[in-house]
Amino acid sequence: MIGLSILDIKNFMAGILNGTMFDKFYLRDGEIQTFTEFHLGGYLNRPYFDSEEWEALGERELCFWSEVKPFAFQLIKGHKLPVRFKLVFQLSVENTRWLLERHKLPVRIEDIGGLFMNITYDHQKLICTSGVSYKTFIMDKTLEQCWDDTVCQYFKQNHITVERM
């Protein structure tokens, strides 16, 4: 787990709300505080979908950020910045599988609860904290180190200046 201070808030916000920076990530959870507090639950609501739509979603339980982003944009847009927000992004199952294979990591996908990026904006500070959740106890820390490096590289590729905390 690492903490990163995101230095270019304006560029980051453009990437997250107007760009495609986190579109392929699941939104696990979110909160946005403007004039009131809004909660964004990332889990798909089964009763909303008909049987064909639900079947098309396959095994997926969470929304992609691209599906929630227009609603979050409506909450955040305007002349005033939000008082606070927190977004918990999770790497998709497909991308988690790709990461394990690419780096030949000794972890089974079934043992992973998720690879996370927690984005928190509070008092004009923007922080990203990486994290790995396991479904079972794992002594090897290779996946955590790999995920931390991947998060840093991801920000670099998206031209987001960060500083380790």
Summary of the structure (lengths in Angstrom):
residues: 165
radius of gyration: 16.5
end to end distance: 11.1
largest distance: 48.2
contacts: 442
relative contact order: 0.23
helix: 36%
strand: 32%
